[in-house]
Amino acid sequence: MILSLNLNPLQCNCISFITRRFLSSVVPTHSPSDHIKTLVSMGLYHQTLQFFTQLHFSAHHFNSIPFVLPSVIKACSFTHFHAFGTQLHCLAFITGSYTDPIVSNSIISMYAKFFDIESARQVFDTMPHRDTITWNSMINAYLQNGLLVEALQMLKDFYFLGFLPKPELLASMVSMCGREMDLGWRIGRQIHGLVVVDGRIRIQHSVFLSTAFVDFYFRCGDSLMARSVFDEMEVKNEVSWTAVISGCANNQDYDVALACYREMQVEGVSPNRVTLIALLAACARPGFVKYGKEIHGYAFRRGFDSCHSFSPALIYLYCECGQSLHLAERIFEGSSLRDVVLWSSIIGSYARRGESDKALKLFNKMRTEETEPNYVTLLAVISACTNLSSFKHGGVIHGYILKFGIGFSIFVCNALINMYAKCGSLDDSRKIFLEMPSRDSVTWNSMISAYGLHGYGEQALQHFYEMKERGVKLDAVTFLAVLSACNHAGLVTEGQQLFEQVNADCEIPITIEHYACLIDLHGRSGKLEDALEILRTMPMKPSARIWSSLVSSCKLHGRLDIAESLSSQLIRSEPNNAASYTLLSMIHAEKGRWLDIEQVRETMKLQRLRKCYGFSRIEAGH
């Protein structure tokens, strides 16, 4: 059997030179197996394969080959030389080494890294003897290839044979369950139940497994269960604390995240870089920038700020806080290495702040510096074009994506649908929707919103029912989009029937936004009594938007008496909103009550309120 690496001559010469130099100067007295193990431990995988190829042709050392096969197979798995790995598998058969579970386990792990799960399973099925490592290797192979159901089935078989899975294996499964919605969340809870009922695996004794469950429950949105698992842990290291702090920050429990950080310091556990990045996200809100600066100072003293992944978190912090934008710019300009993550962070921050022109200028600068954008960058740039309602700039970005074939993911397509709709081009939104090979719920929601924005309520309803027939999961955003479409198109009967249908199904939680849209639908059509009845019977406190909608509808249809009585509720709900006072002033003007208008203006002056002016933007050539 001939082993070949299929390398070009230059690679072979370089590897041979390095190997000879290493073997002659570092470990000249060791056996071949020691040489190979040393090479593997140093991460010199290509050199390992080259040396093993030379060993294979040496008759003197042929008998030592079976003993070094596991190390060579491990090196091959890291180099991703599938053909060479297959030859090693054949060599194991020739030498009879395949009967050794250590060799076969190594082959299973190698095929898993090659994403060749069929070959890995074939090795597993043909093994005469399987130990716990064999089962663990096969289960990990399924997990590495994203096959959660198959991994679970093999875990069941493993468990019913009387084997006890290691905490590390269960932690890997739980981590993958956290990344898989619905099915993964159910499986993760089942694994937790198994651990508790079995009793042989003490979850509180395993930091690795406990931390995996903490992260899992935070991903499921069950903060109480995550905190319960965390509180029962007997030993908590910086990874455990980081998991609970990151989970709280990701679920927007920012105050709890900061409280956990203080508790972590009291316990004498030092935060790592990941902990500080999660804390910066918790500080990225008004009034908390001083805590973010303190964390920045701590990171500077510990040398964490020099880490490249820390700079985007700092930029996000200072951009979101508003008044510290100059600090974000200073960090960006002072960065020695500006990769796509850093560019995406600064561009996205400007886009979120509404400074879309600045975001587009930075994107052009990014291209001149020859940094390739990813889909995160493109989403930020598309968002900037949407904020500007610029069909011209949006079309240029779309053309850039088509030309270079980058980032054309479902997320980018959804953003383009929304962008074209808000730029006035419904046809382009529809074209992208029809050309998409796969669509998620966001895609359908975006298209329904696009139809509603342009007044095509019937088409929005048609898409809603088609979405339902295809089994796409409906959510609160879907319901709000189609209800808004009915509102824009004046489809009162259809909107009311839809609301009653969704309310009866109890599958989608009805929020204050849905009630506000329904009340506005009835109010705009002149059915003020129906709107007031919905207001009276709704199971939640009316929002300022609802009061404003009702007052505007009453003014529109000449019911100034009702409008005036409701305006007091509007001002009470938002006492610092100048628009509410302006609306009341217009009602007084309709009734000719000029003294009351003057009184409203005096009140606004005393409270230093000023009505913001509206602006219109027209793009020439479109």
C-alpha positions in Angstrom: 0.0 0.0 0.0 1.4 3.4 -1.0 0.7 6.4 1.2 0.6 9.8 -0.6 -0.1 13.3 0.7 -0.7 14.7 -2.8 1.3 17.8 -2.0 3.0 20.0 -4.5 6.9 19.8 -4.7 7.5 23.0 -2.8 5.3 21.8 0.1 7.0 18.5 0.2 10.5 20.0 0.2 9.5 22.5 2.9 7.9 19.8 5.1 10.8 17.4 4.5 13.4 20.0 5.4 11.5 21.0 8.6 11.0 17.4 9.6 14.6 16.5 9.1 15.8 19.6 10.9 13.4 18.9 13.8 14.3 15.2 14.1 18.0 15.8 13.9 18.2 18.7 16.3 15.4 18.2 18.8 14.8 14.5 19.4 17.6 12.5 17.7 17.6 9.7 20.2 13.9 9.0 20.5 12.0 6.1 18.9 9.8 6.8 15.8 6.7 6.6 18.0 8.1 9.2 20.3 9.0 11.4 17.4 5.4 11.2 16.1 3.9 11.9 19.5 6.2 14.9 20.0 5.3 16.3 16.6 1.6 15.9 17.2 1.8 17.5 20.7 3.5 20.5 19.1 0.8 20.8 16.5 3.1 20.0 13.6 0.5 17.8 11.8 1.8 18.1 8.2 5.3 17.2 9.4 3.8 14.2 11.3 2.2 12.9 8.1 5.4 13.4 6.1 7.5 11.6 8.7 5.0 8.7 8.9 5.1 8.3 5.1 8.9 8.0 5.3 8.5 5.5 8.2 6.0 3.5 6.2 8.6 2.8 3.5 11.2 1.8 6.0 11.0 -2.0 6.6 13.0 -1.6 9.8 10.3 0.4 11.4 7.2 -1.3 9.9 6.4 -3.2 13.0 6.0 0.0 15.0 3.4 1.4 12.7 0.3 0.0 14.5 1.5 1.7 17.7 1.6 5.1 16.2 -1.5 4.9 14.1 -3.8 6.7 16.6 -1.4 9.7 16.8 -1.1 9.8 13.0 -4.9 9.5 12.5 -5.3 12.4 14.9 -2.8 14.5 12.9 -4.6 13.6 9.7 -8.0 14.7 11.1 -6.6 18.2 11.8 -5.1 18.5 8.3 -8.4 17.5 6.6 -6.6 15.2 4.1 -9.6 12.9 3.5 -7.8 10.7 1.0 -4.8 10.2 3.2 -7.2 9.4 6.1 -8.9 6.7 4.0 -5.4 5.2 3.3 -4.7 5.1 7.0 -8.0 3.3 7.5 -7.0 0.7 4.9 -3.6 0.4 6.6 -5.3 -0.4 9.9 -7.0 -3.3 8.1 -3.8 -4.5 6.6 -1.9 -4.5 9.9 -4.9 -5.8 11.9 -4.9 -2.7 14.0 -8.5 -2.1 13.4 -9.4 -4.6 16.1 -7.8 -2.3 18.7 -10.6 0.0 20.0 -8.1 2.9 20.4 -7.4 2.8 16.6 -11.0 2.4 15.6 -12.1 5.2 18.0 -9.5 7.5 16.4 -10.8 6.6 12.9 -14.4 7.5 14.0 -13.2 10.9 15.3 -11.2 11.5 12.1 -14.2 10.8 9.9 -16.3 13.1 12.1 -13.9 16.0 11.4 -14.1 15.2 7.7 -17.9 15.5 8.0 -18.1 11.9 6.7 -20.7 10.6 9.1 -21.5 7.5 7.0 -18.0 6.2 7.2 -17.8 6.9 10.9 -21.0 5.0 11.5 -19.8 2.1 9.3 -16.6 1.9 11.4 -18.7 1.9 14.6 -21.1 -0.8 13.3 -18.3 -3.2 12.3 -16.2 -2.9 15.5 -16.0 -6.2 17.3 -15.6 -4.5 20.7 -17.0 -1.1 21.8 -16.0 0.7 25.0 -17.3 3.9 26.5 -14.9 6.0 24.4 -16.3 4.4 21.2 -19.8 5.4 22.1 -18.7 8.9 23.1 -16.8 9.3 19.8 -19.8 8.3 17.7 -22.2 10.6 19.7 -19.7 13.4 19.3 -19.5 12.7 15.6 -23.2 13.2 15.2 -23.1 16.4 17.3 -20.2 17.8 15.2 -22.3 17.2 12.0 -25.4 18.8 13.5 -27.4 15.6 13.8 -29.0 16.1 17.1 -31.8 13.5 16.8 -29.3 10.8 15.8 -27.0 11.8 18.7 -29.9 11.5 21.1 -30.9 8.1 19.8 -27.4 6.8 20.2 -27.2 8.3 23.7 -30.4 6.4 24.6 -28.9 3.1 23.3 -25.7 3.9 25.2 -27.6 4.5 28.4 -29.9 1.4 28.2 -26.8 -0.8 27.8 -25.9 0.2 31.3 -23.2 2.8 30.4 -23.1 6.1 32.2 -22.4 9.1 29.9 -19.7 11.5 31.1 -20.7 15.0 32.1 -18.5 16.4 29.3 -20.5 14.4 26.7 -23.8 15.6 28.1 -22.6 19.2 28.2 -21.8 19.0 24.5 -25.3 17.7 23.8 -26.9 20.4 26.0 -24.9 23.1 24.3 -26.1 22.0 20.9 -29.7 21.8 22.2 -29.5 25.4 23.2 -28.7 26.3 19.5 -31.7 24.4 18.2 -35.1 25.9 18.8 -38.2 23.8 19.6 -36.8 20.3 19.3 -33.5 21.1 20.9 -35.1 22.9 23.8 -37.3 19.8 24.5 -34.3 17.5 24.3 -32.3 19.7 26.6 -35.0 19.6 29.3 -35.2 15.8 28.9 -31.5 15.4 29.4 -31.8 17.6 32.5 -34.6 15.4 33.8 -32.5 12.3 33.1 -29.6 13.6 35.1 -31.8 14.5 38.0 -33.7 11.2 38.1 -30.7 9.0 37.6 -28.8 10.5 40.5 -25.4 9.0 39.6 -24.4 12.2 37.8 -24.4 15.0 40.4 -24.9 18.1 38.2 -23.8 20.5 41.0 -20.4 18.7 41.2 -19.7 19.2 37.4 -18.8 22.8 36.6 -18.7 22.0 32.9 -22.2 20.4 32.8 -23.8 22.9 35.1 -22.5 25.8 33.1 -23.9 24.2 29.9 -27.3 24.0 31.5 -27.1 27.6 32.7 -26.3 28.7 29.1 -29.0 26.4 27.7 -31.8 27.8 29.9 -30.8 31.4 29.2 -31.0 30.6 25.4 -34.5 29.1 26.0 -35.5 32.3 27.7 -36.0 30.6 31.1 -34.0 32.9 33.3 -35.4 31.6 36.5 -34.4 28.0 35.8 -30.9 29.2 34.7 -30.4 31.0 37.9 -31.7 28.0 39.9 -29.1 25.7 38.3 -26.4 28.4 38.9 -27.3 28.9 42.5 -27.1 25.1 43.2 -23.6 24.9 41.8 -21.1 24.0 44.6 -18.1 25.3 42.6 -18.3 28.4 40.3 -15.5 29.5 38.1 -15.1 32.5 35.8 -16.7 30.5 33.0 -19.8 29.9 35.1 -20.1 33.5 36.2 -19.6 34.6 32.6 -22.4 32.3 31.4 -24.9 33.8 33.9 -23.8 37.4 33.2 -23.9 36.9 29.4 -27.3 35.2 29.7 -28.8 38.1 31.7 -27.3 40.6 29.3 -28.6 38.8 26.2 -32.1 38.6 27.8 -31.9 42.3 28.5 -31.8 41.8 32.3 -29.0 44.4 32.5 -29.4 45.3 36.2 -29.3 41.6 37.1 -26.1 41.2 35.0 -24.4 44.1 36.8 -25.5 42.7 40.2 -24.0 39.3 39.3 -20.8 41.0 38.4 -20.6 42.6 41.8 -21.4 39.3 43.4 -18.7 37.7 41.3 -16.2 40.2 42.7 -17.3 39.6 46.2 -16.7 35.9 45.7 -13.1 36.7 44.7 -13.5 35.4 41.1 -11.7 37.5 38.5 -13.6 38.3 35.3 -12.1 37.3 31.9 -12.3 39.1 28.6 -15.6 37.5 27.6 -17.2 38.6 31.0 -16.2 42.2 30.3 -17.6 42.1 26.8 -21.0 40.9 28.1 -20.9 43.6 30.8 -20.2 46.3 28.2 -23.4 45.3 26.4 -25.3 45.7 29.7 -23.9 49.2 30.1 -24.8 50.3 26.6 -27.9 52.3 27.6 -28.6 55.9 28.9 -27.2 56.6 32.3 -24.9 53.6 32.5 -22.0 54.9 30.4 -20.0 55.6 33.6 -20.1 51.9 34.5 -18.9 51.1 31.0 -16.0 53.5 31.4 -15.1 51.8 34.7 -15.0 48.4 32.9 -13.0 50.0 30.1 -10.5 51.2 32.7 -10.4 47.7 34.3 -9.8 46.1 30.9 -7.0 48.6 30.2 -5.2 47.7 33.5 -5.5 44.0 32.8 -4.4 44.4 29.1 -7.8 43.1 27.8 -8.3 46.2 25.7 -5.4 45.2 23.4 -7.5 42.1 22.4 -9.0 42.7 19.0 -12.5 41.4 19.9 -12.7 43.9 22.7 -12.7 47.0 20.5 -16.1 46.3 18.7 -17.7 46.0 22.1 -16.3 49.4 23.2 -17.4 51.0 20.0 -21.0 49.7 20.5 -21.0 50.9 24.1 -19.9 54.5 23.3 -22.1 54.8 20.2 -25.2 53.6 22.0 -24.6 56.0 24.8 -24.8 59.0 22.4 -22.7 61.6 24.1 -19.5 59.5 23.9 -19.5 59.1 20.2 -16.0 60.8 20.0 -14.6 58.0 22.2 -15.9 55.3 19.7 -14.3 57.2 16.8 -11.0 57.4 18.7 -11.0 53.7 19.4 -11.8 52.9 15.8 -9.1 55.3 14.4 -6.6 54.0 16.9 -7.0 50.4 16.1 -4.0 48.9 14.4 -6.0 46.1 12.7 -9.3 47.0 11.2 -11.0 43.7 10.2 -14.6 43.2 9.0 -15.8 42.9 12.6 -14.5 46.3 13.6 -15.8 47.9 10.4 -19.2 46.3 10.9 -19.4 47.5 14.5 -18.8 51.2 13.7 -21.0 51.1 10.5 -23.8 49.4 12.4 -23.6 51.8 15.3 -23.9 54.9 13.0 -26.8 53.2 11.2 -28.7 52.5 14.4 -28.2 56.1 15.6 -29.7 57.4 12.3 -26.5 58.9 11.0 -26.9 57.0 7.7 -24.8 59.3 5.6 -21.8 58.7 7.9 -22.5 54.9 7.8 -22.4 54.9 4.0 -19.2 57.0 3.9 -17.5 54.5 6.2 -18.7 51.6 4.0 -17.0 53.3 1.0 -13.9 53.8 3.0 -13.9 50.2 4.0 -14.0 49.2 0.4 -11.1 51.5 -0.5 -9.1 49.8 2.2 -9.9 46.5 0.6 -11.7 44.9 3.5 -14.3 42.5 2.3 -17.7 43.0 4.0 -19.8 40.1 5.4 -23.5 39.8 5.8 -23.5 41.7 9.1 -21.9 44.7 7.3 -24.4 44.5 4.5 -27.3 44.4 6.9 -26.0 47.6 8.5 -25.5 49.3 5.2 -29.0 48.3 4.0 -30.4 49.6 7.2 -28.7 53.0 6.5 -30.3 53.1 3.0 -33.7 52.2 4.5 -33.4 55.1 7.0 -32.6 57.5 4.2 -35.4 56.0 2.0 -32.8 56.1 -0.7 -33.7 53.9 -3.7 -30.5 55.0 -5.4 -28.1 54.0 -2.6 -30.1 50.8 -1.9 -29.9 49.8 -5.5 -26.1 50.3 -5.5 -25.7 48.1 -2.5 -28.0 45.5 -4.1 -25.9 45.6 -7.2 -22.7 45.2 -5.2 -24.1 42.1 -3.5 -25.1 40.6 -6.9 -21.7 41.5 -8.5 -19.5 40.0 -5.9 -21.9 37.3 -4.7 -21.3 38.0 -1.1 -23.6 37.8 1.9 -26.7 36.9 -0.2 -28.3 35.1 2.8 -31.9 35.0 3.9 -31.2 37.8 6.3 -29.9 40.1 3.6 -32.8 39.2 1.3 -35.3 40.1 4.1 -33.5 43.4 4.7 -33.7 44.2 0.9 -37.4 43.4 0.8 -38.0 45.9 3.7 -35.6 48.5 2.1 -37.2 48.5 -1.3 -40.7 48.7 0.2 -39.8 51.8 2.3 -38.1 53.3 -0.7 -41.3 53.1 -2.7 -40.5 50.1 -5.0 -42.9 47.4 -4.2 -42.1 45.5 -7.4 -38.5 45.1 -6.4 -39.6 43.8 -3.0 -41.9 41.3 -4.7 -39.2 40.2 -7.1 -36.7 39.4 -4.3 -39.4 37.5 -2.4 -40.3 35.3 -5.4 -36.6 34.6 -6.3 -35.7 33.5 -2.7 -35.0 29.7 -2.6 -36.1 29.5 1.0 -38.2 31.8 3.2 -38.6 32.1 6.9 -41.3 33.9 9.0 -39.4 37.2 8.8 -39.5 37.0 5.0 -43.3 36.6 5.0 -43.7 39.3 7.6 -41.6 41.7 5.6 -43.6 41.1 2.4 -46.9 41.5 4.3 -45.7 44.8 5.7 -44.6 45.9 2.3 -48.1 45.3 0.9 -49.6 47.1 3.8 -47.3 50.1 3.5 -48.4 50.6 -0.1 -52.1 50.1 0.7 -52.5 46.6 -0.8 -54.4 45.2 2.1 -56.1 42.3 0.2 -52.7 41.1 -1.1 -51.3 41.3 2.5 -54.3 39.1 3.7 -53.7 36.7 0.8 -50.0 36.3 1.8 -51.1 35.9 5.5 -53.4 33.0 4.7 -50.9 31.4 2.3 -48.3 31.7 5.0 -50.7 29.8 7.3 -51.4 27.1 4.7 -47.7 26.4 4.2 -47.2 25.8 7.9 -44.9 28.8 8.5 -45.0 29.7 12.1 -47.1 32.8 12.8 -46.1 35.2 15.6 -47.1 38.5 17.1 -45.1 40.4 14.4 -47.1 38.6 11.6 -50.4 39.5 13.2 -49.4 43.1 13.7 -48.2 43.4 10.1 -51.4 42.1 8.5 -53.5 44.1 10.9 -51.6 47.3 10.0 -52.2 46.4 6.3 -55.9 46.2 6.9 -55.6 49.6 8.7 -53.8 51.2 5.7 -56.3 49.8 3.2 -59.4 50.6 5.3 -60.4 46.9 5.5 -62.4 47.2 8.7 -64.5 44.1 8.5 -61.6 41.9 7.5 -59.4 43.4 10.3 -62.0 42.8 12.9 -62.7 39.2 11.8 -58.9 38.5 11.8 -58.5 39.9 15.3 -61.4 37.8 16.6 -60.0 34.7 14.9 -56.5 35.2 16.4 -57.9 36.0 19.8 -60.0 32.8 19.7 -57.1 30.6 18.6 -55.0 31.7 21.6 -51.8 30.8 19.6 -50.5 34.3 19.3 -50.3 36.6 22.4 -52.2 39.8 21.7 -50.3 42.8 22.9 -51.1 46.5 23.4 -49.8 47.2 19.9 -52.4 44.9 18.4 -55.2 46.7 20.3 -53.8 50.1 19.3 -53.9 49.0 15.6 -57.5 47.7 15.9 -58.7 50.9 17.6 -57.0 53.0 15.0 -58.6 50.9 12.3 -62.1 51.6 13.6 -61.3 55.2 14.5 -60.1 56.1 11.0 -63.1 54.6 9.4 -65.4 56.7 11.6 -66.7 53.9 13.8 -65.8 55.8 16.9 -68.3 54.0 19.2 -66.8 50.7 18.3 -63.3 52.0 18.9 -64.4 53.4 22.3 -66.0 50.0 23.2 -62.8 48.2 22.4 -60.9 50.7 24.6 -63.4 50.1 27.4 -63.2 46.3 27.3 -59.5 45.7 26.5 -57.7 43.8 29.3 -54.8 46.2 29.6 -54.1 49.9 30.3 -54.3 52.1 27.2 -51.1 53.4 25.9 -50.3 57.0 24.8 -50.5 55.8 21.2 -54.1 54.6 21.7 -55.2 57.9 23.2 -53.5 59.9 20.4 -55.1 57.7 17.8 -58.6 58.2 19.2 -58.2 61.9 19.6 -57.0 62.3 16.0 -59.8 60.1 14.7 -62.4 62.2 16.6 -60.9 65.4 15.2 -60.9 63.9 11.7 -64.6 63.0 11.8 -65.7 66.2 13.6 -66.4 64.7 17.0 -64.6 67.5 18.8 -66.5 67.0 22.1 -65.2 63.5 22.4 -61.7 64.6 21.2 -61.5 67.3 23.9 -62.6 65.0 26.7 -60.0 62.3 25.6 -57.2 64.8 25.2 -56.8 65.1 29.0 -56.1 61.4 29.1 -53.6 61.8 26.3 -51.7 64.6 28.1 -51.8 62.6 31.3 -50.2 59.6 29.6 -47.4 61.6 28.0 -47.0 64.9 29.9 -43.7 65.7 28.2 -44.7 65.1 24.6 -45.2 68.4 22.7 -47.2 66.6 20.0 -50.0 66.0 22.5 -50.3 69.7 23.3 -50.2 70.6 19.6 -53.1 68.2 18.9 -55.1 69.7 21.8 -54.3 73.2 20.4 -55.7 72.2 17.0 -58.9 70.9 18.6 -59.4 74.2 20.3 -58.8 76.0 17.0 -61.5 73.9 15.3 -63.9 75.1 18.0 -62.7 78.7 17.8 -61.5 78.7 21.4 -58.5 81.0 21.0 -58.0 81.7 24.7 -57.6 78.0 25.4 -55.1 77.8 22.5 -53.1 80.6 24.2 -53.2 78.7 27.5 -51.9 75.5 25.9 -49.0 77.5 24.4 -48.2 79.0 27.8 -48.2 75.6 29.4 -45.7 74.4 26.7 -43.5 77.4 27.3 -43.4 76.7 31.1 -42.5 73.1 30.5 -40.0 74.1 27.7 -41.7 71.9 25.2 -41.2 72.5 21.5 -42.9 70.7 18.6 -40.5 68.9 16.3 -40.9 69.8 12.7 -41.5 67.1 10.1 -39.2 66.8 7.1 -39.8 65.3 3.6 -37.1 63.9 1.4 -37.4 63.6 -2.3 -34.8 61.7 -4.3 -34.4 63.1 -7.8 -34.6 60.7 -10.7 -36.9 58.1 -9.0 
